[in-house]
Amino acid sequence: MVSRVYTPLIPAYPRSQGVGNGRGPVSSATDEQTAVAQGNANDTNRPSAGLQAVQFDRSQKIPLDAVIHDFKNTMTALGADEQTRSEVAAYLNVVRLQAAKDQPEVPFIKQTLRTAANSLDQFIGKALGQPSKVVKEWVDALLMQDIDYHADLPPVETGAEGNGKPNNEEVKFAANATENDANSDPAQAVPDDTKGLSAAAKTQLKTLIEDAKTSQQADNSADANQKLQQVLDLLSNQDRPDLEGKVWQLKGRFADQSGQWEEAVSCFEQAANRFEAASLPQKQANSLHAMASILEERGQLDKAQAAYQQVVELDTQYGDAKAQLRSLNDLGSLYLHRGDAAQATQTLQQAAQLMQNQPVPPQVQSDILSNLGAAQRKAQDFTQAIQSYQQSLKTAREAKDRSRYTSTLQQLASLFVEANQPDQAMKALQRLKSLGQSA
C-alpha cells in the first residue's frame, strides 16, 4: 500500500518517502560514541530502514511493527541466506500472532525476538568465522525501551521476510516533507480553491466529501466511492480540472486502502491527466508518483519505470531541489529493484551530484549516499560502495542520527564480508557492539 508525501478541496496524495540509512568514516570509536551520545537527546527511535519513514518522539512508545521492520532490514543489510530468512520469519510470525491478542504475553514476545536475534548472530558468526552477539545485544538494548507490544499485524508467508527488493528497501529515503501537507487529512472540508462555485455547490461538495470520509473510515468503500463519484458529477460542468484531479486522487487513495490496486492506479492516472490539463505539473507529478509506487509494489515494473521517469522529467522542469532528489532517488530504487545496477548507479550519482550545490539536510544526504552505495555494491564495485557508505556514515554522524548511523554500519559490515575484508567487517561489528552498549 502506498503511503507518503505532499489542498484545497482535497490534499494531494502523499508522495513516496521511503527510508534510507546513514553512513560515514569515523576517526575512532570514542568519537563515534561521543557523536552518537550527543544525538541521544534528539533520537527519534526511527526504524532503521523501510518503505515508510516513521519517526517517534522519545516520550512515545515504539510500535512493535517498527521493531519487526528493523529485523527485516537487518536481514537485508546482512545479506542473510534463505534458510536464515525463513527461520527468522517464522519467529516474527509468532510475535505477530501473540501481539494480536487482547493481552499479549510480553515475556514470550521478548524471548521470541531474542531467539530470532540468535539466528541472525549464527549467520554472522559463520560469515566471519567467529562467534557474534551483535544482534542479540542490539535486541537486548531495544527491549529496555518502551515498546507497545499490542498490534494487529497479519502474519506473512514464512520465508517472505526481507525478500522484497534486493538490498533496496533502504533505497527509499526519509526526507521529512514539512513543506507540504503529507500528514493532513486527505478528505478535509472544501477550502478556498472553490472560488467560482456557488455557495450551494460548495456546501454540497463539502457534505459529500465528509460523508465519503465517514464511509471510508467505517470500511464502507463502496459508499465512499459512490459519494466521490457524485462530487465528480457535480464538477463535470464546472471546467475545474484542478478540483477533479483532487477528487480522483482521493478516489485513488481510498481504492489503495481497500486493496483495489488496479482501481487505485487508474484513479491516480486520471488525477494526473486532470492536473496536466490544469497546468499543475507538481500535482501531476504527485499523482504519477503514487501510481508508480503501487505499480512497482505489484511487480508492474515497466509501467512503474515509465511513470517514475515522467516524475523525474516534471521535477527537473518544475520542481525544487528536494523534489528532484526524491524522484531521482526513487527511480534509482526502481532500477535496483529490476537488477539494473548500472542505471541505478547512474541515476543515484545524478542525485548525489545535484545535492552538492543545494542546501540539503544531512539526513537526506546520508540516505542518497547510502542508496548509491547499495547500487554500487550490486554492481560489484566494492571500492566505490565502501566510499559511499562511509560518506553516508559521516553525514549521519553530523546529523546526530543514531538510527541511520547504526543501520549503515550493519550494511557496511555485510559489504566488508562480501568484499572479503573480514578484518574491516569485524571492526564494523565491534563498532555496532559499542553503540549497543552505549544505548
C-alpha positions as CSV (number, residue, x, y, z in Angstrom):
1,M,0.0,0.0,0.0
2,V,1.2,3.4,-0.9
3,S,1.8,5.8,2.0
4,R,3.8,9.0,1.6
5,V,4.3,13.0,0.9
6,Y,3.0,16.1,-0.5
7,T,-5.1,21.2,-0.6
8,P,-8.0,22.8,-1.1
9,L,-10.8,20.5,-2.0
10,I,-8.7,17.5,-1.2
11,P,-5.0,17.5,-0.3
12,A,-2.7,15.9,-2.8
13,Y,-2.0,12.2,-2.3
14,P,1.3,11.8,-0.4
15,R,4.5,11.5,-2.4
16,S,6.5,8.4,-1.6
17,Q,9.0,8.9,1.2
18,G,10.9,5.7,1.8
19,V,13.8,5.2,4.1
20,G,17.5,5.3,3.6
21,N,20.2,4.6,6.1
22,G,23.1,6.9,7.0
23,R,26.9,6.1,6.8
24,G,30.4,7.7,7.1
25,P,34.1,7.4,8.2
26,V,34.8,8.0,11.8
27,S,38.2,8.6,13.2
28,S,37.8,6.5,16.3
29,A,35.4,4.5,18.4
30,T,35.5,7.2,21.1
31,D,34.5,9.8,18.5
32,E,31.6,7.7,17.3
33,Q,30.3,7.1,20.8
34,T,30.6,10.8,21.6
35,A,28.8,11.9,18.4
36,V,26.0,9.5,18.8
37,A,25.7,10.2,22.5
38,Q,25.3,13.9,21.7
39,G,22.4,12.9,19.5
40,N,20.6,10.9,22.1
41,A,18.5,13.9,23.1
42,N,17.2,14.1,19.6
43,D,17.0,10.4,18.9
44,T,13.6,9.7,17.2
45,N,13.7,5.9,17.6
46,R,13.1,5.8,13.9
47,P,13.1,2.4,12.2
48,S,16.5,1.9,10.6
49,A,15.1,1.3,7.1
50,G,11.9,0.6,5.2
51,L,9.3,1.9,2.9
52,Q,7.8,4.3,5.3
53,A,9.6,6.9,7.4
54,V,8.0,6.8,10.8
55,Q,9.6,9.0,13.5
56,F,8.8,8.7,17.1
57,D,9.2,11.1,20.0
58,R,11.2,9.7,22.9
59,S,8.0,10.2,25.0
60,Q,6.1,7.9,22.7
61,K,6.1,4.1,22.8
62,I,7.9,2.3,19.9
63,P,5.4,0.4,17.8
64,L,6.1,-3.3,17.6
65,D,5.8,-3.2,13.8
66,A,8.8,-0.9,13.8
67,V,10.8,-3.5,15.7
68,I,9.8,-6.2,13.2
69,H,10.7,-3.8,10.4
70,D,14.2,-3.4,11.8
71,F,14.6,-7.2,11.9
72,K,13.7,-7.4,8.2
73,N,16.1,-4.6,7.3
74,T,18.9,-6.2,9.3
75,M,18.4,-9.4,7.4
76,T,18.6,-7.4,4.1
77,A,21.7,-5.5,5.2
78,L,23.5,-8.6,6.3
79,G,22.6,-10.5,3.1
80,A,21.1,-13.3,5.1
81,D,20.6,-16.6,3.3
82,E,17.2,-18.1,2.5
83,Q,17.4,-20.6,5.5
84,T,18.1,-17.8,7.9
85,R,15.4,-15.6,6.4
86,S,12.8,-18.4,6.7
87,E,13.8,-19.2,10.3
88,V,13.6,-15.5,11.4
89,A,10.4,-15.0,9.5
90,A,8.8,-17.9,11.4
91,Y,9.8,-16.4,14.8
92,L,8.5,-13.0,13.7
93,N,5.2,-14.6,12.7
94,V,4.9,-16.0,16.2
95,V,5.4,-12.4,17.5
96,R,2.7,-11.1,15.2
97,L,0.2,-13.7,16.4
98,Q,1.0,-13.0,20.1
99,A,0.8,-9.2,19.6
100,A,-2.7,-9.6,18.1
101,K,-4.1,-10.9,21.4
102,D,-6.0,-8.5,23.7
103,Q,-3.3,-9.1,26.4
104,P,-0.1,-10.1,24.7
105,E,2.4,-12.2,26.7
106,V,5.2,-9.7,26.7
107,P,7.9,-12.1,28.2
108,F,7.1,-14.6,25.4
109,I,7.4,-11.9,22.7
110,K,10.7,-10.8,24.2
111,Q,12.1,-14.3,24.3
112,T,11.0,-15.0,20.7
113,L,12.7,-11.8,19.5
114,R,15.9,-12.8,21.3
115,T,15.7,-16.3,19.6
116,A,15.3,-14.6,16.2
117,A,18.3,-12.4,17.1
118,N,20.3,-15.6,17.9
119,S,19.5,-17.0,14.4
120,L,21.0,-13.8,12.8
121,D,24.0,-13.9,15.0
122,Q,24.7,-17.5,14.0
123,F,24.6,-16.4,10.4
124,I,27.1,-13.6,11.1
125,G,29.3,-16.0,13.1
126,K,29.5,-18.3,10.1
127,A,30.4,-15.5,7.8
128,L,33.1,-14.1,10.0
129,G,34.4,-17.4,11.3
130,Q,33.9,-16.4,15.0
131,P,31.0,-16.0,17.4
132,S,28.8,-13.0,17.2
133,K,26.4,-11.4,19.7
134,V,25.9,-8.2,17.8
135,V,22.2,-8.7,17.0
136,K,21.5,-10.1,20.4
137,E,23.0,-7.1,22.1
138,W,21.0,-4.8,19.8
139,V,17.8,-6.5,20.8
140,D,18.7,-6.5,24.5
141,A,19.2,-2.7,24.3
142,L,16.0,-2.3,22.3
143,L,13.9,-4.3,24.7
144,M,14.9,-2.0,27.5
145,Q,13.0,0.8,25.8
146,D,9.2,1.4,26.0
147,I,7.6,-0.7,23.3
148,D,3.9,-1.1,22.5
149,Y,3.5,-4.9,22.3
150,H,-0.1,-4.8,21.2
151,A,-0.5,-4.7,17.5
152,D,-2.7,-6.2,14.8
153,L,0.0,-7.4,12.4
154,P,-1.1,-10.1,9.9
155,P,1.3,-13.0,9.5
156,V,3.3,-13.2,6.3
157,E,4.3,-16.2,4.4
158,T,7.3,-17.9,6.0
159,G,10.4,-17.0,4.1
160,A,9.0,-13.8,2.8
161,E,10.6,-11.5,5.3
162,G,13.2,-9.4,3.6
163,N,12.6,-11.0,0.2
164,G,11.2,-7.9,-1.5
165,K,13.5,-5.7,-3.3
166,P,17.1,-7.0,-3.2
167,N,19.0,-4.8,-0.9
168,N,16.9,-1.8,-1.8
169,E,14.4,-1.5,1.0
170,E,16.9,1.2,2.0
171,V,16.6,2.9,-1.3
172,K,13.6,4.9,-0.3
173,F,14.9,7.8,1.7
174,A,13.1,9.5,4.6
175,A,13.1,13.2,3.7
176,N,10.6,14.9,6.1
177,A,8.2,16.7,3.8
178,T,7.3,19.6,6.1
179,E,6.8,21.9,3.1
180,N,3.5,20.1,2.2
181,D,0.5,18.5,3.7
182,A,1.8,14.9,3.9
183,N,0.1,14.3,7.3
184,S,-3.1,16.3,6.6
185,D,-6.4,14.7,6.4
186,P,-7.0,13.7,2.7
187,A,-10.7,14.3,3.0
188,Q,-10.8,17.5,4.9
189,A,-13.5,20.0,4.1
190,V,-13.6,22.2,0.9
191,P,-11.2,25.1,1.4
192,D,-10.5,28.3,-0.6
193,D,-9.9,26.8,-4.0
194,T,-13.6,26.5,-4.7
195,K,-13.7,30.1,-5.9
196,G,-16.2,30.4,-8.8
197,L,-18.6,27.8,-7.4
198,S,-21.9,28.8,-6.0
199,A,-22.5,28.6,-2.2
200,A,-24.9,25.7,-2.7
201,A,-22.4,23.8,-4.8
202,K,-19.7,24.4,-2.2
203,T,-21.9,23.1,0.6
204,Q,-22.9,20.1,-1.4
205,L,-19.4,19.2,-2.2
206,K,-18.3,19.6,1.4
207,T,-21.1,17.4,2.6
208,L,-20.4,14.6,0.1
209,I,-16.7,14.6,0.8
210,E,-17.3,14.4,4.6
211,D,-19.8,11.6,4.0
212,A,-17.2,9.8,1.8
213,K,-14.6,10.2,4.6
214,T,-17.0,8.8,7.2
215,S,-17.9,5.8,5.0
216,Q,-14.3,5.0,4.3
217,Q,-13.4,5.1,8.0
218,A,-16.3,2.7,8.5
219,D,-14.8,0.3,5.9
220,N,-17.7,1.0,3.5
221,S,-15.6,1.7,0.5
222,A,-18.4,1.2,-2.0
223,D,-20.4,4.0,-0.4
224,A,-17.3,6.2,-0.1
225,N,-16.6,5.7,-3.8
226,Q,-20.3,6.5,-4.7
227,K,-20.1,9.8,-2.8
228,L,-16.9,10.8,-4.6
229,Q,-18.5,9.9,-7.9
230,Q,-21.3,12.3,-7.1
231,V,-18.7,15.0,-6.5
232,L,-17.2,14.4,-9.9
233,D,-20.7,14.5,-11.5
234,L,-21.2,17.9,-9.8
235,L,-17.9,19.2,-11.2
236,S,-18.4,17.8,-14.7
237,N,-19.8,21.1,-16.0
238,Q,-17.7,23.4,-13.9
239,D,-14.5,23.4,-16.0
240,R,-12.4,22.8,-12.9
241,P,-9.8,20.1,-13.8
242,D,-7.8,21.1,-10.7
243,L,-10.7,20.1,-8.4
244,E,-11.5,17.0,-10.4
245,G,-7.8,16.0,-10.1
246,K,-8.0,16.2,-6.3
247,V,-11.2,14.1,-6.2
248,W,-9.6,11.5,-8.4
249,Q,-6.6,11.5,-6.0
250,L,-8.8,10.8,-3.1
251,K,-10.6,8.0,-5.0
252,G,-7.2,6.5,-5.7
253,R,-6.2,6.7,-2.1
254,F,-9.4,5.1,-0.9
255,A,-9.1,2.3,-3.5
256,D,-5.5,1.7,-2.4
257,Q,-6.6,1.5,1.2
258,S,-9.2,-1.0,0.2
259,G,-6.7,-3.2,-1.6
260,Q,-8.1,-2.4,-5.0
261,W,-4.7,-1.6,-6.5
262,E,-5.7,-1.6,-10.2
263,E,-8.6,0.8,-9.5
264,A,-6.1,2.9,-7.5
265,V,-3.7,3.1,-10.4
266,S,-6.5,4.1,-12.8
267,C,-7.7,6.8,-10.4
268,F,-4.2,8.3,-10.0
269,E,-3.7,8.2,-13.7
270,Q,-7.0,10.1,-14.1
271,A,-5.8,12.6,-11.5
272,A,-2.5,13.1,-13.3
273,N,-4.4,13.8,-16.6
274,R,-6.6,16.4,-14.9
275,F,-3.7,18.2,-13.3
276,E,-1.9,18.3,-16.6
277,A,-5.0,19.9,-18.1
278,A,-5.0,22.4,-15.3
279,S,-1.3,23.2,-15.8
280,L,-0.3,22.0,-12.3
281,P,2.9,20.0,-13.0
282,Q,3.8,19.3,-9.4
283,K,0.4,17.9,-8.6
284,Q,0.6,15.9,-11.7
285,A,4.0,14.5,-10.5
286,N,2.5,13.7,-7.2
287,S,-0.3,11.6,-8.8
288,L,2.2,9.9,-11.1
289,H,4.4,9.1,-8.2
290,A,1.6,7.5,-6.2
291,M,0.7,5.4,-9.3
292,A,4.3,4.4,-9.9
293,S,4.7,3.3,-6.3
294,I,1.7,1.0,-6.5
295,L,2.8,-0.4,-9.8
296,E,6.3,-1.1,-8.5
297,E,4.9,-2.9,-5.4
298,R,2.7,-5.0,-7.7
299,G,5.6,-6.0,-9.9
300,Q,4.4,-3.9,-12.9
301,L,7.9,-2.7,-13.4
302,D,7.8,-1.5,-17.0
303,K,4.8,0.7,-16.2
304,A,6.3,1.9,-12.9
305,Q,9.5,2.8,-14.6
306,A,7.7,4.9,-17.2
307,A,5.7,6.7,-14.5
308,Y,8.8,7.4,-12.4
309,Q,10.6,8.7,-15.5
310,Q,7.7,11.2,-16.1
311,V,8.0,12.3,-12.5
312,V,11.7,12.9,-12.9
313,E,11.1,15.0,-16.0
314,L,8.4,17.0,-14.3
315,D,10.5,17.6,-11.2
316,T,13.5,18.6,-13.3
317,Q,11.5,21.2,-15.2
318,Y,9.2,22.5,-12.5
319,G,10.3,21.1,-9.1
320,D,12.6,22.3,-6.4
321,A,15.8,20.5,-5.4
322,K,14.0,18.3,-2.9
323,A,11.5,17.1,-5.4
324,Q,14.3,16.3,-7.9
325,L,16.3,14.4,-5.3
326,R,13.2,12.4,-4.3
327,S,12.3,11.4,-7.8
328,L,15.8,10.6,-8.9
329,N,16.2,8.5,-5.7
330,D,13.0,6.6,-6.3
331,L,13.8,6.0,-10.0
332,G,17.2,4.7,-8.9
333,S,15.4,2.4,-6.4
334,L,13.2,1.0,-9.3
335,Y,16.3,0.3,-11.4
336,L,17.9,-1.5,-8.5
337,H,14.6,-3.5,-8.0
338,R,14.9,-4.5,-11.6
339,G,18.5,-5.6,-11.1
340,D,19.9,-2.9,-13.3
341,A,22.8,-1.8,-11.1
342,A,24.3,0.3,-13.9
343,Q,21.2,2.5,-14.4
344,A,20.6,2.6,-10.6
345,T,24.2,3.9,-10.0
346,Q,24.0,6.5,-12.8
347,T,20.6,7.8,-11.6
348,L,21.7,8.0,-7.9
349,Q,25.0,9.6,-8.9
350,Q,22.9,12.4,-10.6
351,A,21.1,12.8,-7.2
352,A,24.4,12.9,-5.4
353,Q,25.8,15.5,-7.7
354,L,22.7,17.6,-7.5
355,M,22.8,17.8,-3.8
356,Q,26.4,19.1,-3.8
357,N,25.1,22.5,-4.9
358,Q,21.9,22.5,-2.8
359,P,21.2,23.2,0.9
360,V,20.2,19.6,1.6
361,P,19.6,18.3,5.2
362,P,22.4,15.9,6.2
363,Q,19.8,13.1,6.8
364,V,18.8,13.3,3.1
365,Q,22.5,13.4,2.1
366,S,23.1,10.3,4.1
367,D,20.2,8.5,2.5
368,I,21.2,9.4,-1.1
369,L,24.8,8.3,-0.4
370,S,23.6,5.1,1.2
371,N,21.4,4.3,-1.7
372,L,24.3,4.9,-4.1
373,G,26.4,2.6,-2.1
374,A,23.7,-0.1,-2.4
375,A,23.7,0.3,-6.2
376,Q,27.5,0.2,-6.4
377,R,27.5,-2.9,-4.2
378,K,25.0,-4.6,-6.5
379,A,27.4,-3.7,-9.4
380,Q,30.2,-5.4,-7.5
381,D,32.1,-2.0,-7.4
382,F,33.0,-2.6,-3.7
383,T,35.6,0.1,-3.5
384,Q,33.2,2.8,-4.6
385,A,30.4,1.3,-2.5
386,I,32.5,1.4,0.7
387,Q,33.4,5.1,0.0
388,S,29.7,5.9,-0.5
389,Y,28.7,4.1,2.7
390,Q,31.5,5.9,4.6
391,Q,30.4,9.3,3.3
392,S,26.9,8.4,4.3
393,L,28.1,7.5,7.8
394,K,29.8,10.8,8.1
395,T,26.7,12.8,7.3
396,A,24.6,10.6,9.6
397,R,27.1,11.4,12.4
398,E,26.9,15.1,11.6
399,A,23.1,14.9,11.8
400,K,23.5,13.0,15.2
401,D,21.1,10.4,13.7
402,R,21.7,7.2,15.6
403,S,19.3,5.1,13.6
404,R,20.8,6.0,10.2
405,Y,24.3,5.6,11.6
406,T,23.6,2.1,13.1
407,S,21.8,0.9,10.0
408,T,24.7,1.9,7.8
409,L,27.2,0.2,9.9
410,Q,25.1,-3.0,9.6
411,Q,25.3,-2.7,5.8
412,L,28.9,-1.8,5.8
413,A,29.8,-4.8,7.9
414,S,27.9,-7.0,5.4
415,L,29.7,-5.4,2.5
416,F,33.1,-6.0,4.0
417,V,32.2,-9.7,4.3
418,E,31.1,-9.7,0.7
419,A,34.3,-7.9,-0.3
420,N,36.4,-10.5,1.5
421,Q,37.7,-7.9,4.1
422,P,37.0,-9.8,7.4
423,D,39.2,-7.6,9.5
424,Q,37.2,-4.5,8.4
425,A,34.0,-6.4,8.9
426,M,34.9,-7.3,12.5
427,K,35.8,-3.6,13.2
428,A,32.4,-2.5,11.9
429,L,30.7,-5.2,14.1
430,Q,32.7,-4.1,17.1
431,R,31.6,-0.5,16.5
432,L,28.0,-1.8,16.4
433,K,28.5,-3.5,19.6
434,S,29.9,-0.3,21.2
435,L,26.9,1.6,20.0
436,G,24.6,-1.0,21.5
437,Q,26.4,-0.8,24.9
438,S,26.1,3.0,24.9
439,A,22.4,2.9,24.1
